[in-house]
């Protein structure tokens, strides 16, 4: 009986010490407050916002925009200029391969929603896409008026035009398919950039194109569902020790605000650990569905105190003035 009690005390002491170690090693309470200002990621530049209620994969968001507060159309050079001027540190944009071997900066798989064109975007040449009016389909009143018609002709840029126009800025590039050939073609294009230039880019998208891209350009920061799982699952298992798995190197993590508090070291210790592995931590709003962002001042109050990672926003024009103060 005495032996049992001794062993029980030893086990209790062991687990108490283990608990104290895990707490101290992962809490941010004793971490020196970061003086770093959070980085701001502008989703699609300065874009028209839309009602998120009942949205599906095939919902035409241009047909349900809110009353316009600015003249910019997403994924265009003017919208990106406005985003950087507002205070964005990173701008996200989407790419679609074209029939003549280029990459068009455009969100949709098809043209009917936003433009006066028809059919699949990637079946057009870049010259043909330039002739379309990408402001054609936007309406805030169910089709009574179309405030951007006639204002979007020639505004679809190539990826080359975007990166040449902003040589010193950072971008998150979104591959809109799961085609490994797309990853290979993008790798060929990005291989023209130096290693220091590639540090300004992150590419995310389907598992297969991102795997191909990572194989061709291992130094490039990438993200897909597969890379997220390969990093976070082992981190959840052993991250309490402070160890960061090698699968987390050169990646990016999109962490929904509802999930973040369940990760070891959230938020500052996790950010510092991942930063040491050249991995960027981006916090997105809600549960991470449908590109939810921190889009008003009240949203920012939900971020952890002294948060120093990246904030995903669809309203850089609203958020940046508050953060940059």
N, C-alpha and C positions, 0 to 999 in steps of 0.2 A: 504493500500500500504506500509506504514511504517512497519507494522507488518510483512508483507511478506518479506521485505528487511532484517529485523532483523533475521527472521528465516533462510533466505538464507545465511546470514553471519554466523549464528551459525552452519548450516550444513557444510558450506565451511571450517570453523575453525575446526570442528570435523573431517572432512575427511583429513584435512591437518595434524592435530595431529596424526591421525591414520596412515597416510602415513609415517610420520617421525618415529613413533614407529616401524612400520613394517620394514622400511629401516635399522634403527639402530640395531634392534633386529636380523636382518638376514644378514647384510653385514659383510664381513670379513675384511673390511678396518680398523676397530678399534680393531680387534682381535690381540692380541700379536702374533707375528710371531712364528710359531712352530719351535722348534729346532729338532723335531723328524725326523729321516730319513724315507722315505716311505718304507713300507714292500714290498717285491717282491714275487710274486706268479709265480712259474714255472709250466706252463701247461704241464702235462705229463712228467715232468722232463726235461732233455736235449733231445729233439726229432728232428727228421728230419722234415724240413719244406716242404711245398708243395704249388703249385699254387692254389689260392683261386677262380680264375675266373670260373664262371659257375658251382660251386660246388653245389651238391644236397645231400639230406639225404643218398642216397645209393651210392654216389661216392666213389670209392676205392682210397683213398688218397695215398696209398703206390705206386700206379702206376703212380703218377704224382709228385714225390718228386723233389725238387731242387737238384742240384749237391751237394752231401754230403760234409760237412765241418768238420764233426766229426764222430766217429765210433759208436755213441750211438743209441739205439732203444728205443722208448717211453715205459713208463710203466714197466721198468725193474729196478732192484736194481742198476746196474751200471749207468743208466741214472739219477737216483735219487741222487746217490752219487756225480755225476758230477755236478748236479744242486746245491746241498748244498755247495759243494766246490767252485762253482762259485759265490755264495752269495745269494742263494735263502733263504727266511725266511719260505716259505710254498711251498710244492710241491703238485700238484693235480694229482690224479690217478683215474682210472676207475675200477669198480669191476663187475664181472659176477659170479653169483652162479653156482656151478658145480653139476654134477649128484650125487656126493657123499657128498653133504652138506657142501662144503667149498666155499670160495670166491676167485676166480682167479682174479688177477690184469691184465686186458686186456680190450681193448677199444671196439672191434667190437662184434656185435651180432652173426655174422657168421665168419667162419675161412678162407674162400677162398681168401680174399683180401691180408692178410699179411702172411699167413702160407701155409704149404704144406698139410694142413688138409681140410676136407669138412664138411659141416653141421653147426648146431647151437652150439655155444660155450658151452652153459649151459647144453647141452645133453651129454657132455663128463665128465669123472672123472678127478680129478686133476692129477692123474698119467698119464692119456692119454694125457692131455694137455702139460705136461712136456716133452713129447717125440717129440712134434712138433717143427719145425724150424720157429720162428716168424720173421725171416729176409728174408724169402723165396720170398715174393712178391714185395719187394721194387725195383723200377727202376726209373732212372732219364732220360732215353733216349728211352722211348717207348718200352721197352722190349729187347733192344739189349744187355744190360748187367744188372746183378743183384748183386750189390756190397755187399749185406749182406747175401746172400745165404750161408747156412752152419754155420753161425755165431750166430744163434739165438736158437739153440737147448737147451732146458732146462731152458730158460730164463723167462718163465712165472712164476712169484712168486705168492704165496698165500698172502692174506692180513696179515696173521699172520707172515709170513716171513718178510714182509716189515716193520711192526710196531716193530717187535723184533729187526730188524737190525738197526732201527733208533729210539731208545727209548726216545730220548730227542728232537725230531724234530716235527714240526707241519705239518699237512696234511689236504687237502681238498679232501674228498672222494666222488666220483661221482657214484650214483646208476643209472644204464643204462636202467631201465624199469619203468613201472607204476604199478607194482605188489605190493600190500600191504604186501603180504607174505614175499617179499624180505626185506621190512623194518622191519618186525618182526624178521626175522632171523639175520639181521645185529644188531638189538637192543640186541638180546640174546648174540651175540658175544661181542659187546662193553660194555655190562653190567659187564664184567669181569674187566673192568678198573675202577680205582678210579675217584672221581669227579675231582680231580686236573689233572689227566691224560687226562680225557675227554676234558679239556679246550684246549688241543692241536689239537683237531679234529673239523672239520666242515663237515657235510654231506649234499649234495644237489642232486636233481634228480626229479622224477615225483611226482605229488601232493600226490598220495595215499601212496606210501611207506614212503614219508617224514612225512605225517600226522601220520602214524602208529609209526614211529620211535620217533616222538615228544611226542606222548602219552606215550610211554614206557620209554623214557629217556628225561624228560622235561628240564633237565639241559644242554643237548647237543645243541650246536649251529647248526642250520639247515637252508636250503633254498630250496624253490621250487617256481614256478610261483605263487602258492596260497599264500605262506607266503610273497612274495614280494608285492602282491596286498593288502593283509590285513594290511601290514605296511604302504606302500607308499600312498594308497588312502586316509586314514584318516590323514596322515601326510601332504599331499598336502592341505587338507581342513583346518587344525588347526595348522600346523607347524610354521606358521608365528608368533604365540605367544611364540614359544620356547617349546611348549608341545610336548612330544614324546609319541604316543599311546602305550599302554601295548602290543599290537600285534607286536610291533617292538622288544620286548625283546628276547634275545638268538637267533637271526637270523643272516643272512648275506645278504647284498645287493650288487648285481652286477649292477653298474650304468654305462650305456654307456656314453662316454664323451659328446655326443651330447645332452643327457638328463640332465646331472648333473646341468648345469647352471640354469635350470628351477626349481630346488628344493630349498626350503627355507633353507638358511644358507650355500649354497654351496660356498666353499667346507669345510673350517675349522670348522665352527660352526656346520654344519651337522655332520661331523666326530666326533666332541666332544660330541654332543648330543647322537649319536648312540653308541659311545663307553661307555657312562654312562649306557646304556641299554644292555651291552654285545653284541652289534651288530657290525659286521665288515663291513666296506664300501670298496668295491673293484671297481676300475675304469677299465672298459674295453674299447677297442678302437672302433671308429666308432659308429654304431647304435646297437652294441651288438650281431650282427649275426655271427654265425660260429666261435665262440671263437676267435674273433679278438683281437690281443694284441698290446702292445707298444713294437715293435720289432726292432726298430733302434733308434739311438740317436736323429734323427730329430723328431720322434714321441713324445719323452719326452718333447719337447718344447711346446706341446699343453696342457700339464697338468697345472692346476692352480698354481700360484706362492705359494711357501711354502706348497705345497700339502703334507699331512702326512698320507694319507690312504694307501691302498694296490694297487699295480700296477700289472695288469695281463699281462704276457708276454709269448710268445712262443720262445723267444731267450734270456733266462737268461744269456747265455754266452756272449752276446753282451751288454745287458742292465746293468747287475750288476756292472761291473767295473766302469761305469760312475756314477751310483747312490751311490755306496759305497765309492767313493772318498769324 
